Structures are given as C-alpha cells and as structure tokens.
Amino acid sequence: MVGGTASSSASSSASGEAKPTGELARPAPATRPRKAKRTPGELVFDILVYSALIVFTFICLFPFLNTLANAFSSSTAIQTGKVLLWPVEFQVGSMKMILADSSVMRSLFVTVFLTVVGTTLNLLFTIITAYPLSRRDLKGRGIFMRFMVVTMLFSGGMIPLFLVVKSLHLLDTLWALIIPGLISAFNVIIMKSFFQTIPDELREASVMDGCGNMRYLIRIVLPLSGASLATIGLFYAVGHWNAYFGAVLYINDPDLLTLQAKLRNILLLSQMDTSLEQMTMESKFTVIQESLKAAVIVVATVPILIVYPFLQKYFVKGSMLGSVKG
C-alpha cells in the first residue's frame, strides 16, 4: 500500500498533475479466474450429454406437437399422413366443433369446479393436519406420523374404497372425487417439514404479544409459506385436472363426467355425443374423427399448461425446502 502511494505520487509529480494529500491508492481490479481448458474427452462427454437431452426433449414434445398440428390441419392432410409437427392446410373447424359441443363444455366446467373446490379443500385439510404435527409440544406426534406413513405403504384397494364411497351415498356426486383423496400423506409430510423450518422464536414472540394458535397460523405461518403452499396446491390441482379413473368408477351421470373422462370416452369409443351427431352432413365431411380427438386433447391440456408457468418459480423452491427433512 505504501509503495503504491509513493509510486502514484512520483508518477503524478512527473506528469505535473496535483493530487490531494492523503489519497489512498485504489485497489487493483479483480481479475477473473481463468477457466480450465477442457480436455477432448470432456468436450465429447458434454456433446453426448447435450445431444441426449435434446433427443429426450424432442421425444417428450413430439406427441403434443403432433396432436396440436392435427387439431388445426385439414382432413385431407391428416388422411394422407402429411401432418407431423406443424399444421398443414390450417383450419379451425375441429376446434369450433368442440367448443360448440355443450357436453364437452359442461365437462370442462365440471373439471374446473372440481379443480378449484377440490384444491382449496385439499390445502385447507393439509394445513390443519400438518401444522399440529410440526409442533414439538404435540403429545403423541410420533404415533400420528407412523399412522400416516403406513397409509403411504399400504392401501385397502379399489373394491373396499368403492364400498366405502357407496356406503357414504357419494356415488354419482362430485364429492366422491374429492373426499376420498382429501388428504395426501406425502403432501402433509412436505408441509410439516416446511412449517418446522420457521423459527420457534417467532411463535414465542407472538405468544408474548397475546397471539393465539389460530391467529399465529393465519397471520404469520401461512404468509411465510407461500412457496410451499403454491407447490402443494399445484400438486393437488394437476391431480384433480388429470383424474379420470375416479370419474369412471363413481360417476354414471353423463352430466357429471369430468373432461378427462369425456376425453377417454371419445378416444376409446370413437364416437361423439348426440349434439355432434345432429350437425349437418356438410360439416361432418369437413372434419374427420382424428382431428376431433386432437382438438379435445388440446382443449383438455392447454388450461393447465397456461397455469403452470405462473407457479413454476415456486415449484422447485417449495419442493426442496419441504423435503429436506423427513
């Protein structure tokens, strides 16, 4: 430092510029560490890894891109096999037909209702289950946790569950799709672990200020658990949106079919409902069945794809914070 000041003074006197006395020498700018040169073997390994990732990504995206292209392609292009990754002879007849079908729109409404109400109730019961289990002063907490873990390893099976739902008179109601899966033990454990990361000092300070358990949970714990709540909510929402087996098992009323169950009927039975059959013959000739199937898949998939990017930033953070401790 002293040498730097002396050299600076010498250089300034030599150039004839006057500098204020007592000025400290500026530290030398930090130099970036040089990257280690990769060996040919490492370059080949990176190329193989990136190539494998590109191929895997293409394999995952290909079915959806092909379905999207079929939904907006003409019947002639689909029949001749010209449609691959982008629409050929672009048309929106299939999408118009699906959106004009009252039964598909009714199934879409049922699915939206099931997703919103079911996810809300799932989050509510998961929170009120996970929060007491996260408290170390809860007596018998270990026993309750063991009971919950057992349900993750063993289940009664499909027939006992169907008999339970039938005995509760839930058949042909949407509650049959909500109540049996109201609480997920896996999500409760994640939420409990996240609640345990909140310092106990916050609760002690709140108690000293006269805050009760419920007020502490609502005013302090939940606002600090946004990432975990968003992640668990996304788990439940995607599960409700894609669930079809419960609707096939418990629902016989066609007006209560979910969108996925309706999609399954269209794909497996290869027939549309009566409203589509009542369309004019001219419209039927413009759109073929494959295009209709693709349009239904797009209608069933796009909404959840729109929601996912808004919650994606919480997804990794919430999962990691809640899963560090078991």
C-alpha contacts under 8 A as a table, 3 or more apart, distances in Angstrom:
res1	aa1	res2	aa2	distance
1	M	4	G	5.07
1	M	5	T	6.36
1	M	25	A	6.89
2	V	5	T	5.20
2	V	6	A	6.27
3	G	6	A	5.10
3	G	7	S	6.12
4	G	7	S	5.21
4	G	8	S	6.07
4	G	25	A	6.26
5	T	8	S	5.01
5	T	9	S	6.14
5	T	24	L	6.78
5	T	25	A	5.66
6	A	9	S	5.12
6	A	10	A	6.11
7	S	10	A	5.01
7	S	11	S	6.11
8	S	11	S	5.14
8	S	12	S	6.12
8	S	25	A	7.63
9	S	12	S	5.11
9	S	13	S	6.06
10	A	13	S	5.24
10	A	14	A	6.09
11	S	14	A	5.01
11	S	15	S	6.26
12	S	15	S	5.12
12	S	16	G	6.03
12	S	17	E	5.30
12	S	18	A	6.72
12	S	19	K	7.37
13	S	16	G	5.00
13	S	17	E	6.24
13	S	18	A	7.15
14	A	17	E	7.90
19	K	23	E	7.74
20	P	23	E	6.24
38	R	41	G	7.96
38	R	42	E	5.97
38	R	43	L	6.53
39	T	42	E	5.26
39	T	43	L	6.44
40	P	43	L	5.10
40	P	44	V	6.21
41	G	44	V	5.18
41	G	45	F	6.20
42	E	45	F	4.96
42	E	46	D	6.17
43	L	46	D	5.12
43	L	47	I	6.18
44	V	47	I	5.10
44	V	48	L	6.21
45	F	48	L	5.14
45	F	49	V	6.20
46	D	49	V	5.06
46	D	50	Y	6.12
47	I	50	Y	5.27
47	I	51	S	5.97
48	L	51	S	5.06
48	L	52	A	6.07
49	V	52	A	5.17
49	V	53	L	6.23
50	Y	53	L	5.03
50	Y	54	I	6.13
51	S	54	I	5.14
51	S	55	V	6.18
52	A	55	V	5.14
52	A	56	F	6.03
53	L	56	F	5.05
53	L	57	T	6.00
54	I	57	T	5.12
54	I	58	F	6.13
55	V	58	F	5.11
55	V	59	I	6.18
56	F	59	I	5.08
56	F	60	C	6.29
57	T	60	C	5.13
57	T	61	L	6.15
58	F	61	L	5.10
58	F	62	F	5.70
59	I	62	F	5.37
59	I	63	P	7.59
60	C	63	P	6.91
60	C	64	F	7.93
61	L	64	F	5.56
61	L	65	L	6.10
62	F	65	L	5.17
62	F	66	N	5.95
62	F	85	L	7.28
63	P	66	N	5.17
63	P	67	T	6.09
64	F	67	T	5.06
64	F	68	L	6.06
65	L	68	L	5.02
65	L	69	A	6.10
65	L	85	L	5.50
65	L	86	W	7.23
66	N	69	A	5.06
66	N	70	N	6.17
66	N	83	V	7.37
66	N	84	L	5.49
66	N	85	L	5.02
66	N	86	W	7.13
67	T	70	N	5.08
67	T	71	A	6.24
67	T	294	A	5.22
67	T	295	A	7.87
67	T	297	I	7.58
67	T	298	V	7.43
68	L	71	A	5.19
68	L	72	F	6.77
68	L	86	W	7.68
68	L	87	P	7.74
68	L	294	A	6.70
68	L	295	A	7.49
68	L	298	V	6.48
69	A	72	F	5.50
69	A	73	S	6.12
69	A	83	V	6.62
69	A	84	L	6.91
69	A	85	L	5.95
69	A	86	W	4.76
69	A	87	P	4.28
69	A	88	V	7.50
70	N	73	S	5.13
70	N	74	S	7.96
70	N	78	I	6.79
70	N	83	V	6.52
70	N	87	P	6.46
70	N	290	E	7.51
70	N	291	S	5.57
70	N	294	A	6.02
70	N	295	A	7.81
71	A	87	P	7.88
71	A	92	V	7.66
71	A	94	S	6.49
71	A	95	M	7.05
71	A	291	S	4.99
71	A	292	L	6.87
71	A	293	K	7.79
71	A	294	A	4.87
71	A	295	A	4.67
71	A	298	V	7.53
72	F	87	P	5.63
72	F	88	V	7.70
72	F	90	F	5.50
72	F	91	Q	5.16
72	F	92	V	5.55
72	F	93	G	7.85
72	F	94	S	7.26
72	F	95	M	7.67
72	F	291	S	7.51
72	F	295	A	7.83
73	S	77	A	6.56
73	S	78	I	6.82
73	S	83	V	7.30
73	S	87	P	4.87
73	S	88	V	5.02
73	S	89	E	5.56
73	S	90	F	4.92
73	S	91	Q	5.63
73	S	92	V	7.82
73	S	291	S	7.40
74	S	77	A	5.39
74	S	78	I	6.47
74	S	88	V	6.67
74	S	89	E	5.45
74	S	90	F	6.30
74	S	91	Q	5.97
74	S	286	T	7.76
74	S	287	V	7.15
75	S	78	I	5.20
75	S	79	Q	6.10
75	S	286	T	6.66
75	S	287	V	5.67
75	S	288	I	5.69
75	S	291	S	7.25
76	T	79	Q	5.18
76	T	80	T	6.19
77	A	80	T	5.29
77	A	81	G	6.22
77	A	82	K	5.30
77	A	83	V	6.23
77	A	88	V	6.16
77	A	89	E	6.99
78	I	81	G	5.15
78	I	82	K	6.18
78	I	83	V	5.82
78	I	290	E	7.89
78	I	291	S	7.81
79	Q	82	K	7.85
81	G	84	L	7.83
82	K	88	V	7.15
83	V	86	W	6.63
83	V	87	P	6.33
83	V	88	V	5.99
84	L	87	P	7.74
87	P	90	F	5.66
91	Q	94	S	7.81
92	V	95	M	5.35
92	V	96	K	6.21
93	G	96	K	5.15
93	G	97	M	6.14
93	G	286	T	7.51
93	G	287	V	6.55
94	S	97	M	5.09
94	S	98	I	6.26
94	S	287	V	6.15
94	S	291	S	6.09
94	S	292	L	5.30
94	S	295	A	6.07
95	M	98	I	5.16
95	M	99	L	6.13
95	M	292	L	7.49
95	M	295	A	5.53
95	M	296	V	7.85
96	K	99	L	5.20
96	K	100	A	5.97
97	M	100	A	5.11
97	M	101	D	6.25
97	M	276	L	7.74
97	M	292	L	7.92
98	I	101	D	5.21
98	I	104	V	6.79
98	I	292	L	7.21
98	I	295	A	6.95
98	I	296	V	6.65
99	L	102	S	7.66
99	L	104	V	7.30
99	L	105	M	6.62
100	A	105	M	7.85
101	D	104	V	5.62
101	D	105	M	6.47
101	D	275	S	6.44
101	D	276	L	6.67
102	S	105	M	5.15
102	S	106	R	5.99
102	S	275	S	7.41
103	S	106	R	4.97
103	S	107	S	6.16
103	S	255	D	7.41
103	S	273	D	7.47
103	S	275	S	7.89
104	V	107	S	5.05
104	V	108	L	6.16
104	V	259	L	6.91
104	V	262	K	7.14
105	M	108	L	4.88
105	M	109	F	6.21
106	R	109	F	5.06
106	R	110	V	6.25
106	R	255	D	7.07
107	S	110	V	4.99
107	S	111	T	6.15
107	S	255	D	7.29
107	S	256	L	6.91
107	S	257	L	5.70
107	S	258	T	4.83
107	S	259	L	4.65
107	S	262	K	6.92
108	L	111	T	5.11
108	L	112	V	6.19
108	L	258	T	6.75
108	L	259	L	5.22
108	L	300	A	7.84
109	F	112	V	5.11
109	F	113	F	6.11
110	V	113	F	5.12
110	V	114	L	6.02
110	V	256	L	6.59
110	V	257	L	7.22
110	V	258	T	5.74
110	V	259	L	7.44
111	T	114	L	4.98
111	T	115	T	5.99
111	T	240	H	7.63
111	T	241	W	6.26
111	T	258	T	5.16
111	T	259	L	5.92
112	V	115	T	5.08
112	V	116	V	6.11
112	V	241	W	7.58
113	F	116	V	5.31
113	F	117	V	5.92
113	F	118	G	7.86
114	L	117	V	5.46
114	L	118	G	5.34
114	L	119	T	7.85
114	L	174	L	7.36
114	L	177	L	7.98
114	L	178	I	7.64
114	L	240	H	6.67
114	L	241	W	7.78
115	T	118	G	5.28
115	T	119	T	5.69
115	T	237	A	5.51
115	T	238	V	7.98
115	T	240	H	5.23
115	T	241	W	5.92
116	V	119	T	5.42
116	V	120	T	6.17
116	V	237	A	7.45
117	V	120	T	5.19
117	V	121	L	6.24
118	G	121	L	5.25
118	G	122	N	5.98
118	G	178	I	5.66
118	G	182	L	7.75
118	G	236	Y	7.88
118	G	237	A	7.79
118	G	240	H	7.18
119	T	122	N	4.94
119	T	123	L	6.09
119	T	233	G	6.29
119	T	236	Y	5.56
119	T	237	A	5.56
119	T	240	H	7.57
120	T	123	L	5.30
120	T	124	L	6.19
120	T	233	G	7.97
121	L	124	L	4.99
121	L	125	F	6.16
121	L	182	L	7.04
122	N	125	F	5.45
122	N	126	T	5.94
122	N	182	L	5.24
122	N	183	I	6.05
122	N	233	G	7.98
122	N	236	Y	7.05
123	L	126	T	5.05
123	L	127	I	6.03
123	L	229	L	7.57
123	L	232	I	7.47
123	L	233	G	6.48
124	L	127	I	5.34
124	L	128	I	6.36
125	F	128	I	5.21
125	F	129	T	6.04
125	F	182	L	7.15
125	F	183	I	6.47
126	T	129	T	5.15
126	T	130	A	5.88
126	T	183	I	5.89
126	T	184	S	7.48
126	T	187	N	7.33
126	T	188	V	5.62
126	T	191	M	7.65
127	I	130	A	5.14
127	I	131	Y	5.86
127	I	188	V	7.57
127	I	191	M	7.29
128	I	131	Y	5.66
128	I	132	P	7.01
129	T	132	P	6.19
129	T	133	L	6.73
129	T	188	V	6.96
130	A	133	L	5.19
130	A	134	S	6.18
130	A	188	V	5.32
130	A	189	I	6.99
130	A	191	M	5.96
130	A	192	K	4.64
130	A	195	F	7.87
131	Y	134	S	5.12
131	Y	135	R	6.76
131	Y	191	M	7.91
131	Y	192	K	6.14
131	Y	195	F	6.70
131	Y	217	L	7.98
132	P	135	R	5.33
132	P	138	L	6.71
133	L	136	R	7.56
133	L	138	L	6.92
133	L	141	R	5.96
133	L	144	F	7.99
133	L	145	M	7.68
133	L	192	K	6.44
134	S	192	K	5.09
134	S	193	S	6.92
134	S	195	F	6.10
134	S	196	Q	5.52
135	R	138	L	5.70
135	R	196	Q	7.49
136	R	141	R	7.76
138	L	141	R	5.67
140	G	143	I	5.34
140	G	144	F	6.49
141	R	144	F	5.27
141	R	145	M	6.23
142	G	145	M	5.10
142	G	146	R	6.23
143	I	146	R	5.14
143	I	147	F	6.39
144	F	147	F	5.18
144	F	148	M	6.39
145	M	148	M	5.09
145	M	149	V	6.20
146	R	149	V	5.12
146	R	150	V	6.20
147	F	150	V	5.23
147	F	151	T	6.72
148	M	151	T	5.36
148	M	152	M	6.92
148	M	185	A	5.80
149	V	152	M	5.19
149	V	153	L	6.79
149	V	185	A	6.86
150	V	153	L	5.23
150	V	154	F	6.09
151	T	154	F	5.29
151	T	155	S	6.09
151	T	185	A	7.29
152	M	155	S	7.45
152	M	185	A	6.59
152	M	186	F	7.36
156	G	159	I	7.98
156	G	160	P	5.98
156	G	161	L	6.79
157	G	160	P	5.89
157	G	161	L	6.35
158	M	161	L	5.22
158	M	162	F	6.13
159	I	162	F	5.01
159	I	163	L	6.22
160	P	163	L	5.07
160	P	164	V	6.20
161	L	164	V	5.07
161	L	165	V	6.23
162	F	165	V	5.13
162	F	166	K	6.09
162	F	249	L	7.95
162	F	250	Y	7.68
163	L	166	K	4.98
163	L	167	S	6.01
164	V	167	S	5.12
164	V	168	L	6.30
165	V	168	L	5.20
165	V	169	H	6.50
165	V	170	L	5.57
165	V	171	L	6.62
165	V	176	A	6.57
165	V	180	P	7.77
166	K	169	H	5.06
166	K	170	L	5.95
166	K	171	L	5.80
167	S	170	L	7.71
170	L	173	T	5.54
170	L	174	L	7.83
170	L	175	W	6.31
170	L	176	A	5.19
171	L	176	A	6.23
171	L	250	Y	5.33
171	L	251	I	6.38
172	D	176	A	7.50
172	D	250	Y	6.04
172	D	251	I	4.54
172	D	252	N	5.97
172	D	253	D	6.18
172	D	256	L	7.55
173	T	176	A	5.80
173	T	177	L	7.85
173	T	250	Y	7.92
173	T	251	I	6.93
173	T	256	L	7.54
174	L	177	L	5.43
174	L	178	I	6.85
174	L	256	L	7.26
175	W	178	I	4.95
175	W	179	I	5.75
176	A	179	I	5.95
176	A	180	P	6.65
176	A	246	G	7.76
176	A	250	Y	6.72
177	L	180	P	6.77
177	L	181	G	7.38
177	L	246	G	6.03
177	L	247	A	6.90
177	L	250	Y	7.87
178	I	181	G	5.80
178	I	182	L	5.88
179	I	182	L	4.90
181	G	184	S	6.70
183	I	187	N	7.88
183	I	188	V	7.46
184	S	187	N	5.34
184	S	188	V	6.20
185	A	188	V	5.00
185	A	189	I	6.24
186	F	189	I	5.29
186	F	190	I	6.46
187	N	190	I	5.04
187	N	191	M	6.10
187	N	232	I	6.51
188	V	191	M	5.09
188	V	192	K	5.93
189	I	192	K	5.03
189	I	193	S	6.10
189	I	322	G	7.99
189	I	326	G	6.96
190	I	193	S	5.24
190	I	194	F	6.31
190	I	319	S	7.53
190	I	322	G	4.64
190	I	323	S	5.57
190	I	326	G	7.66
191	M	194	F	5.07
191	M	195	F	6.25
191	M	228	S	6.77
191	M	229	L	7.90
191	M	232	I	7.88
191	M	322	G	6.10
192	K	195	F	5.13
192	K	196	Q	6.32
192	K	322	G	7.56
193	S	196	Q	5.16
193	S	197	T	6.78
193	S	321	L	7.91
193	S	322	G	5.14
193	S	323	S	6.77
193	S	324	V	7.60
193	S	325	K	5.79
193	S	326	G	6.71
194	F	197	T	5.37
194	F	198	I	7.40
194	F	225	S	7.55
194	F	228	S	7.08
194	F	321	L	6.14
194	F	322	G	4.42
194	F	323	S	7.76
195	F	198	I	5.65
195	F	221	V	7.33
195	F	225	S	7.57
196	Q	199	P	7.46
198	I	202	L	7.69
198	I	221	V	7.63
199	P	202	L	5.84
199	P	203	R	7.58
200	D	203	R	5.26
200	D	204	E	6.30
201	E	204	E	4.96
201	E	205	A	6.04
202	L	205	A	5.20
202	L	206	S	6.13
203	R	206	S	4.95
203	R	207	V	6.07
203	R	216	Y	7.11
204	E	207	V	5.12
204	E	208	M	6.28
205	A	208	M	5.12
205	A	209	D	6.40
206	S	209	D	5.05
206	S	210	G	6.44
206	S	211	C	5.13
206	S	212	G	7.86
206	S	216	Y	6.95
207	V	210	G	5.03
207	V	211	C	4.90
207	V	212	G	6.56
208	M	211	C	7.29
211	C	215	R	6.13
211	C	216	Y	6.09
212	G	215	R	5.33
212	G	216	Y	5.97
213	N	216	Y	5.09
213	N	217	L	6.13
214	M	217	L	5.09
214	M	218	I	6.21
215	R	218	I	5.16
215	R	219	R	5.71
215	R	220	I	7.80
216	Y	219	R	5.40
216	Y	220	I	5.34
216	Y	221	V	6.45
217	L	220	I	5.80
217	L	221	V	4.78
217	L	222	L	6.11
218	I	221	V	6.23
218	I	222	L	5.56
218	I	223	P	7.52
219	R	222	L	6.65
219	R	223	P	6.66
220	I	223	P	5.70
220	I	224	L	6.42
221	V	224	L	5.34
221	V	225	S	6.33
222	L	225	S	4.98
222	L	226	G	6.79
223	P	226	G	5.96
225	S	228	S	5.39
225	S	229	L	6.05
226	G	229	L	5.17
226	G	230	A	6.06
227	A	230	A	5.21
227	A	231	T	6.22
227	A	314	Y	4.91
227	A	315	F	7.23
227	A	317	K	6.55
227	A	318	G	4.81
228	S	231	T	5.14
228	S	232	I	6.13
228	S	314	Y	7.43
228	S	317	K	7.69
228	S	318	G	4.23
228	S	319	S	6.95
228	S	321	L	7.71
228	S	322	G	6.96
229	L	232	I	5.25
229	L	233	G	5.81
229	L	318	G	7.66
230	A	233	G	5.03
230	A	234	L	6.05
230	A	311	L	6.55
230	A	314	Y	6.34
230	A	315	F	7.23
230	A	318	G	7.51
231	T	234	L	5.11
231	T	235	F	6.36
231	T	311	L	7.37
231	T	314	Y	6.20
231	T	315	F	5.01
231	T	318	G	5.61
231	T	319	S	6.73
232	I	235	F	5.02
232	I	236	Y	6.38
233	G	236	Y	5.18
233	G	237	A	5.95
234	L	237	A	4.99
234	L	238	V	5.97
234	L	308	Y	7.90
234	L	311	L	7.39
235	F	238	V	5.54
235	F	239	G	6.23
236	Y	239	G	5.05
236	Y	240	H	6.20
237	A	240	H	5.20
237	A	241	W	6.09
238	V	241	W	5.04
238	V	242	N	6.08
238	V	304	I	7.27
239	G	242	N	5.42
239	G	243	A	5.82
240	H	243	A	5.24
241	W	260	Q	7.70
241	W	304	I	7.72
242	N	260	Q	6.28
243	A	246	G	6.75
243	A	247	A	7.55
243	A	260	Q	6.76
244	Y	247	A	5.16
244	Y	248	V	6.21
244	Y	258	T	6.95
244	Y	260	Q	5.30
244	Y	261	A	4.95
245	F	248	V	5.07
245	F	249	L	6.09
245	F	261	A	7.59
246	G	249	L	5.01
246	G	250	Y	5.84
246	G	251	I	7.65
247	A	250	Y	5.41
247	A	251	I	5.05
247	A	257	L	6.35
247	A	258	T	6.63
247	A	261	A	6.40
248	V	251	I	5.87
248	V	252	N	7.56
248	V	261	A	6.47
251	I	254	P	7.77
251	I	256	L	6.84
251	I	257	L	6.73
252	N	256	L	7.84
252	N	257	L	7.84
253	D	256	L	5.55
253	D	257	L	6.91
254	P	257	L	5.34
257	L	261	A	5.98
257	L	262	K	6.24
258	T	261	A	5.23
258	T	262	K	6.17
259	L	262	K	4.98
259	L	263	L	6.03
259	L	300	A	6.66
260	Q	263	L	4.88
260	Q	264	R	6.08
260	Q	300	A	7.09
261	A	264	R	4.96
261	A	265	N	6.28
262	K	265	N	5.12
262	K	266	I	6.30
263	L	266	I	5.08
263	L	267	L	6.09
263	L	293	K	7.88
263	L	296	V	6.60
263	L	297	I	7.08
263	L	300	A	7.98
264	R	267	L	5.14
264	R	268	L	5.88
265	N	268	L	5.33
265	N	269	L	5.47
265	N	270	S	7.33
265	N	271	Q	7.72
266	I	269	L	5.56
266	I	270	S	5.08
266	I	271	Q	5.54
266	I	272	M	6.12
266	I	293	K	6.96
267	L	270	S	5.29
267	L	271	Q	7.79
267	L	293	K	6.50
270	S	289	Q	7.60
272	M	275	S	7.88
272	M	276	L	6.03
272	M	277	E	7.00
273	D	276	L	5.72
273	D	277	E	6.60
274	T	277	E	4.87
274	T	278	Q	6.24
275	S	278	Q	5.27
275	S	279	M	7.06
276	L	279	M	5.46
279	M	283	S	6.69
279	M	284	K	7.08
280	T	283	S	5.46
280	T	284	K	6.57
281	M	284	K	5.02
281	M	285	F	6.36
282	E	285	F	5.38
282	E	286	T	6.69
283	S	286	T	5.28
283	S	287	V	6.80
284	K	287	V	5.65
284	K	288	I	7.05
285	F	288	I	6.87
287	V	291	S	6.56
287	V	292	L	7.28
288	I	291	S	5.60
288	I	292	L	6.64
289	Q	292	L	5.06
289	Q	293	K	6.31
290	E	293	K	5.15
290	E	294	A	6.27
291	S	294	A	5.11
291	S	295	A	6.14
292	L	295	A	5.03
292	L	296	V	6.26
293	K	296	V	5.21
293	K	297	I	6.34
294	A	297	I	5.13
294	A	298	V	6.25
295	A	298	V	5.10
295	A	299	V	6.22
296	V	299	V	5.08
296	V	300	A	6.17
297	I	300	A	5.08
297	I	301	T	6.06
298	V	301	T	5.13
298	V	302	V	5.80
299	V	302	V	5.81
299	V	303	P	7.37
300	A	303	P	6.94
301	T	304	I	5.99
301	T	305	L	6.51
302	V	305	L	5.03
302	V	306	I	6.21
303	P	306	I	5.14
303	P	307	V	6.49
304	I	307	V	5.12
304	I	308	Y	6.11
305	L	308	Y	5.29
305	L	309	P	7.29
306	I	309	P	6.56
306	I	310	F	7.88
307	V	310	F	5.79
307	V	311	L	7.01
308	Y	311	L	5.36
308	Y	312	Q	5.84
309	P	312	Q	4.95
309	P	313	K	7.51
310	F	313	K	7.09
311	L	314	Y	5.53
311	L	315	F	6.35
312	Q	315	F	4.91
312	Q	316	V	7.40
313	K	316	V	6.89
313	K	317	K	7.39
314	Y	317	K	5.38
314	Y	318	G	5.74
315	F	318	G	5.46
315	F	319	S	6.19
316	V	319	S	5.24
316	V	320	M	6.09
317	K	320	M	5.37
317	K	321	L	6.07
318	G	321	L	5.36
318	G	322	G	6.08
319	S	322	G	5.40
319	S	323	S	5.95
320	M	323	S	5.24
320	M	324	V	6.17
321	L	324	V	5.97
322	G	325	K	6.93
323	S	326	G	6.37
